[in-house]
């Protein structure tokens, strides 16, 4: 496995910092990759005697970062989130804490001695094709302690979000997991040996628990599923929230089939209203991904944009002081080639520019990205998005 020398050196330096702590705050994304990543971190720290406090963020809220980094003398680890805002994290932290970022989203700039951004994109490896957030977490904790190779299945599960399959370092980790018997292959399907569950099945379960179950304990049950398998409580909860999500998706699809998406310039958009009430805003991104394949419903030459109001609280953290809206962008097949050729903006660059101008914050990848912005700025943002597209 060819791990960049710079990543290894910085990881060793960060690992030395960890040894002085007995407690850590872990902040992760709420999707399957994020929950797989957090599970690696929680278990990896437990094995060296470090207790973990944990909560999920659907998106990075500046006011949340400000409150987190008002702490002093703590170990804070970001999993599958944070790299796109490492400059803001460093600025807000003011060298008060030790911060480690294990992520694969497009990284920001900034150079802070106490912020270890271990995103492999910094060494030329593509985060939307060659490694996942969970792979980044796995590599760090395996470098910290070789015995953590048995957590490789979690990197495999998290990497299933990469659409191009197991390439690059993801492919190397899969090979290692198969060679060591952590993951087994049966009739072309991958299974987690110790849990007796298919990797794709576990990935799908985590996608539901983290998104539809975000406000009702889903992420913590997702961590349990990652480390111990699917018990009766997890199975019952999964069935309930999956049914709620399916009903909401059917309602949303029926509305759009009847009314269509609103269209202007190179943008086609819709708002969810109260259809997904009680669920995490990750569901809007998942629905936009589904829409990207509905050729009779969407235009192939327009970005797909969904808007969803953000509830006022973050489980395990507290209340937000302002009202926000979540924006998800997906790129239909008809636009992907033009983006690759540089003729059009990528999803993440489109959102970065548009959200920055209205006090929002964005991150993501070339063909899938999202942003959070103040609710009062939604109309202004939409106009600017259309202009930029």
N, C-alpha and C positions, 0 to 999 in steps of 0.2 A: 504494500500500500504506500503510494507516494504522497506523503503529507508534507506540505511546504515547510522548509526549515524555519522560516520566520514565524509560522504558526506554532511550531513546536517550542521555539525559544520563548515566545510571549506566553504560551500556555504554562510552561515551567515556572516562569516568573510569577504568573497569577496564582498558580498552585501553592507557591511558597507563602503568598499572602493569606491564603485560606487557612493554613495550619494554625494560625493564632486565634481562630474563632471557634465558638461553641454553638452559635446560632446564626442562621442566615434567613434573609427574606428572598423568596423566589417569586418572580413575576413572570407569567407566561402568557402566550397567546392562547385563545380558547378553542382552536381547531385541533384536529387529530395530530398534526405535527407539533403543535404547542403542548398538548397534553403528554405526548410521548417524550418530548424534550424535558418537561417538568418532572416526569417520572424518573428519567435518568438522573437528573440533578438531585431530586429528593433522596433516591436510593443511594446514589454515589456519595452524598454528604453523610447519610446515616451510617454508612460503612466506616467512616473516619470519625464518628462520634459527634457529628454536627446536626443539631435539630433544625428543622425547616418550618418557617412560617410561609404560607403560600396564598396567593390570589391570582386570578386571571384578569387580564385586560383584553377587551375586544379590540380596542384601539388605544393609542397613546394619547392621553389627555394632558396637556401642559399643566393644568391645575393639580392633577394627580401626581405627576412627576415632582412638582414643587413641594407637595406635602411629603412624599416619600423621601426626597433628598434634603429635607430639613432635619432629618435624623443625623446622628453623629456617632462615628466609631463603629459602624455596622458593616456587615457583608451583604451586598445586594447583587443578586444574579438575575439577569434577564434571559429568558429562554424563548427562542423563536419570535422575538420582538425586541425593539430598542435600537438596533444598529442604525436604522434610518434617522434616528434622533440622538445619536451619541454625542453630538456637539451640544445639544440642549441639555442632555443629562449631565455632561461635564460642567457646563456653565452653572446649572442649578445646584450641583453637588458642592462646588467650591472646596474640593479635596477633603470633605468631611468623612467620607466613607470609602470602602473598597468596593468597586463596581466591576462586575464581569458580565460581558454581553456575548451570548452564544446564539447567533442568528444567521439567516441567509437572505434576508431582504436587502435591497440596495443600500449600502452604507453611506452615512454622511461623512463630513470632514471632521475636523477638530482633533486636538492632541492634548490629552490630559493624563498626567502621570498616574492618577488613581483609577482611571477608566480603561479597562482591558477589553477592547472590542476585538473579539476573536473570529469575526466574520471572514470566512475563507475567500470571499470576493476581494478582499484586500490583497490577496496573493494570486489574483487572476483566475480564480475558479468560479464558474457561474452558478449563482444561487438558485436560479430557476430551472437548471438543467442537470447539474452535477452533484449537488449536495443539498440536504434539507436542514432545517433547524435542529432536528433530532440527531442527524449525523454530526453536526458541529458539536452538539452537547456530548455525544458519545465519544468523539475523538478526544475532547478535552478531558473527560473523566477517565478514559482509558490511559491517556498519557499521565494522568495524576496517579493512577493505580492500575496496573496491568490486569489485575483480577477482575476488573469491570468488563472484560470481554463478554461476559455472560449477558450483558445488557444490550448487546448488538441487535437483538430482535426488535427493540424499540426504535432504533435508527431505521431499520427496514420498514417498520410500520409507518413511521412518520414520513419516510421518503416516497410512499405511495401517492402523495399529493403532487409529485413531480410528473407532469403529463408524458414526458419522453421516455419513461422507464428508468431502469437502473444503469445510469451512465457514470463515468468518472469515479469519484470517490464513493458515491452511493453504490456503484457496482462492486467496488473493492470491499465495502463493508458487507454487502450481501454475500459475496464469496466467502468472507471470513466466517459469517454466521452459519453458512451451509457447511463449511469445512469443519467447524467445531461442533456441529450438531445442535446449535442453538435454534436454528431454523431448519426445517426439513421440507423437501419438495415431494409432493404426491400428485402425479398426473398433471404436471405443469403448474400446480398451485402451491403456494408457500404457506407453511404452518408454523406457529410458535410451539416448539416441542413441549416446554414445561407447562404451558397453559392449555394445550390441546385445542387451539382455536386457529382458524385461518388468519393470515396477516391482513388480507383484504376485508375480512369480516370484522376484525378488531378495529381497523381503520374506519370503516363505515359506522361502527358503534360509537367511536369517539367523536366523529363528526356530528352525530345527533346529540350526544350527551353535552358536548361543549357549547353547541349553538342553541338548539331548542331548549336545552335544560340549563342554560347559563344562569338564570335567576332562581333556580330551584334546587341547587346543589349538584347539578350535572358534572361540572369539572372535577369535583372531589371524587365522585363515583367513577369518573374516567380514570383518574390516577389509580384508584383501587383496581379497576379492571386491567390496567396496564401491568400492574405488579402482581396481582393475585388471580386474575381471570374474572369471568362473569358469574357472580353469585346470584342468589334469588332476588335480593334487593335491587341490584343493578339491572337484572333482567326485567323486573316489573316496572321500574322507573323508565327504562328504555322504551318499553312497549307503549307506555302512556304518552311520553313526549313525542315519540315518532308519529303516533296517530294524530296528535295535535298539529304537528308540522305538516303532515300529509293533507289534512283538512284545509289548513291555511293556504298551502300551495295550490290546491284545487280551486279554492275561492279566488285567489289572485290570478290564476291562469284563466278562469272563466271571465273575470272582469276584463282582462287584457284582450281576450279573444273577441269579446263583444265590442269594446270601445277602441281597442288598439293602443299602441304607445303614442305619446306625443312626440312630434318630430320637428326639428328645425336644423338646418344646415347639415352637419355631419354627426348630429346627436339624436338619439331616440331615448326617451326617458319615461319613467313612471314613478308614482309614490305609493307606498303600501297602506297609508292610513293606519287603521287600528287592526288590520288583518293578522299581524304577527304579535299582537299585544301579549306580553308575558314571556316572550322568547328573546333570546339574545340577538343582536343585530347582525351576527354572522350569517343568519338565515337569508338576509337580503343578497349577500354575495353568492351564496349557494343557489338561490333562485335565479340570479342573473346568469350564472354559469349554465343552468338548465336552459334558460331562454336562448343562449347563444346557439343552441342546436335546433331551435324551433324555426326552421326556414320559412314556413308559411306565415309566421307571426312577426318576424323581425327583418329589417333591411340589412343586407350583408355589407353595405358600404357606410354604416353608421355605428359609432360607439354605443354600447348598451349601458345605460345609467339608471340606477335605482336609488331612491331616497327613502329613508326610514328614520322616524324620530327615535332618539336615544332615551331610554328610561333614566330617571334622575339618580339612581343609586348603582353602586358597583359592589357586588357581593364580596364580603370579606374585607372591604375597604371603607366604604362610607358613601355619603351623598355628594353629588356634584352641585356646584354653586350656580351653574348656568344651564340653560336648555340647549341641547345639541341635536344635530341631524347627522346620520351616517350616510355616506355616499359610496356606492360600489360601482365600479366600471369593469366591464368585460369586453373583449374584442372578438367580434365574429370572424369566421374563417376568411371572409372576403376582404378584411382589412389587414390581416396578419402579415402578408407578404409585403405590403406597402410600408408597414412599420419596420419590418426587418431591413428594407432597403433605405430607410431613413427619410422616406417621403412624407410620413405622418408621425406625430408624436406617439410614443408608447403610452400605455394606460397610466403608468406611474408618473411619467414626466408631465402628462396632461394635468393630472390631479395635483401634483406638487406645485405647479405654476398657478393654477386656478385657485387652489385653497390658500396658498400663501398670501394672496391679495385680499382675502377676507378674514384673515386671522384664524384660518383652519390649519390642519396638520394632516399630511398624507404619507403613505408608504405603499409598497407592493412590488409588482413585477411588470414585465413588458406587456403582458396581455391580460393581467388581472391586478387591480389595485383598489384602494379604498381611502376614504378621508373622513375626518370629523370636522365639523365647522359649527359655529354658533347658529342656532335656529333662525335668529333674526337676519342672518346674512344669506339665507338660502336663495332667494330670488336674484340677488346680486351675483352670487356664485354661479348660478345656472346661466345667466347672460354671459358672464366671462368665459365659462366653459365652452359655450357654443362658439364664441369668437375665436378662442384658442384652437378648437378642433378643426 
